[in-house]
Amino acid sequence: MDINSAIRERRSIRQFKKETVSEKIIQDILETARWAPSWGNTQPWEIYVITGETLENFRRENRQKTLEGIPPTPEVEMPQTWPELLKKRYVGIGKSVLTSLSIPREDKHARLQYSADMASLFGAPCLLLLCVDKAIPISYAFLDVGLVLQTICLSACDKGLGTCILAASVNYPQILRRLINIPSNKTIVIGAAIGSPDTSAPVNKFERERAPLNEFVTWIK
């Protein structure tokens, strides 16, 4: 797959097949991703590959806390408000997802179940958890984590796999710290589910939208 196809065809996968992904394929993806750019070539990312029984334990506990409505406590603060244009886009993707799943906006129970599915990583067989050292200013490290994460997503797409970058995977960092013993001097930044996409699922087929260039590009001559 050429780079333009990977960029355009990559999408957030919200339903995965149950089949596992080999350790070699994950390693190949990470081998490619390690060439992502970073500030001063610092390469600050630290990646945990979570599968098997540990993943199932995390999935179960993360889902339960979501169903119980326990407030999230991520280690990197998540946005609570958005400028109007960005909010419109955010609401738009939510509407597209719920419509594809035939969930009415007023059906609070179904929406909660969807949130629980998200906390369960949509059934993905692998979670990549990205952390950085607390000694690094998060502003720069966060940019670098985004760069390596995008590279991971594109490499996975090239191999026919799907990904979904999920804030829901780090809502309750205490679960992750207990299950995989993350050192206290590391910040849990974000996680990404990875696996084989269920291409028959409507939630993986709705039409995506992107802003036209004139909304965010200014030419200076």
N, C-alpha and C positions, 0 to 999 in steps of 0.2 A: 504494500500500500504506500502511495506517495504521501508526502507530508501534507499537501493541500487536502487530500481526501481524508486523512486522519483528523485534521483539524475540523473539517466540516461535518464529518460523520460521527465524531465522538459526541455522546450525549450522556446525561445522567441516567443510569439504569436503576429502575425502581422495582424490578422483579427479576431475580436470578434463578437459574436452574440449580437443582440440588447437586449436580455433579461437581466433584472436587477439581481443583486446579493443581497441577503437579508443582512440586517445589522447584524443579528446574525452570519451568516457565516463569514463575515469580522471580527467581534469581536472574533470569535473562532480562526481564523487564527492569529490575533494579540495576543490573549491570549497565544497561543503556542509560537509565535515569541519572546515574552518578555523574554523567557528563553535563548535567544542567548547570547553567551559570549561577554564580553567587557573588555577593559583595566581597571583593578582594580575594576571591577564590577560597573563602573561609569554609564553605561547605558545612554550615552549622547543623544541618538536619541529622537527626538520629531516628532510625526507623525500626519499629517492632513489627514483625510479621506474625499475626495471631491466627491460628487455625485449630482444628481438632476440638478436644474436650474443653480446653481453655476458652475457645471462642464460644462454644455452646453455653458454658457457664456465664460468660459475659452477656451473651444474647438474652438469656433467661432473666438475669438480674436487671439488666438495662430496660428490658421490656416491662418488667413488673413495676419498677419505679415510675416509669412513664404512665402506666395505667393508674397508679395510685395518685398521680398528680403532684408528685414531689418536685418542688422547684429546682431547676437545674443550677448547678454551681460550677460551670466550666472555668478552667484556669486562665483562659483568655476571654476577656469580656466580649460578649456578643452584642451587636447593635440592637437597640430597642426602638429607635426612631429613624426615619429615612426622609431625605428630601422628596418632595412630591413626585417627581418624575421617576425616581428609583422605587418609591413605594408602589407606583402604578405597575412597574415591571414585576415587582415582587408579588403583588396581588395577582397579576396576570398568570404567572407560572403556577401559583397555587390553584387558580381556577382551572387551568388546563389539566393539571393532575387529577383534581377531584372529578372533573367532567369525564375524563377518560376512565375513571373507576366507577362512574355512575353514582357518586356520592353527593347528594344535595347539600348545599351550604348549611342548611338548618339541621342536618342530621348530626348532632353532636356525638352520638355514640359511634357512628361509622367513622367520623373524623378522628376520634380518639383511637379507634382500632388502627387506622392508617398511621397515626403517630407511633403506635406501638410496633407496627410493622417496620417503620423507619428505624426505631430503636433496636429492632431485631436485624437490622442491616439488610432488609428485603430478602433474607435467605441466602446472602452471599457466603461462600465457603471460606473467605479470607478477609481479614481486616488489616490494613496497613495503618499503623499508628505513628504519627510524626511528632517528635519532641525536639526541644532545643535546650541548651544549657541556660540556667537562670542568670548567669553572669553576662549574657549577651543582651543588648538592648532589643526588646521584642519588635520594635519598629523595623529594624533592618532584617532581623531573623525571620520575621513573618513574611517579608517579601521573598526571601530565599526559599522558604518552605513552599510558597506558592509556585515558584519556578520549578522546583523539583517535582512537586505534585502534578503540575500540568504535564511535565515530561513523562511521568509515570502513566498518566491517563492516555497520552498519545501512544506510548509504547504498547500499552495493553490493547488499545484499539487496533493497532497494527497486527496483533496476534489473535484478533477475533474475540477478545475479552471485553467485558464492560466494567465500568467503575461508577461509583457515586461518592462524591465528597460529602461527608455527613457531619455536621455540627452535633447531630443527635448521638453520635458515637462517643463524644467527649463531654456530654452533659453532666455525667456523674463520675468524675475522675477517681473518686475513692474506690470505685469498683475495679477500675483498671489497675490502680496502684496495689490493691490487695491481690489481684489475680496474677499479675506479672511482675510485681516487685520493681516498679520504676523508681530509680534513685530520687531522693528528695530534692536534689539540686537540678532536676530537669523539669521543664514546663511541658505539660501535655498540650499540644497546639490543635491538632485536627486529626481525624481519621478518614480513611477512604475504603469503602467496600469494593472488593474485586472478585469477579467470577464470570461464568458464562451467562450472557444475557438471555432471558426468555423472550425471543423475538416475536412470539405470538401474543404476548400480553399487550393490551391496548395502552397501558400506562407507559410502555416503551415505544409507542408508535405515534403519539400525537404530534402535530406540527409544532415545531419550535419557532421562536421569534428572536430576532436580534435587532437592535436599534440601527437605523441607517447612519451612515458616516456623518451626515450633517448634524446629527444630534450631539456628537462628541468630538468632532475634528474641526480645528480652526487652522486655516492656512495663513501663514505670514510670509509675505513676499517683499 
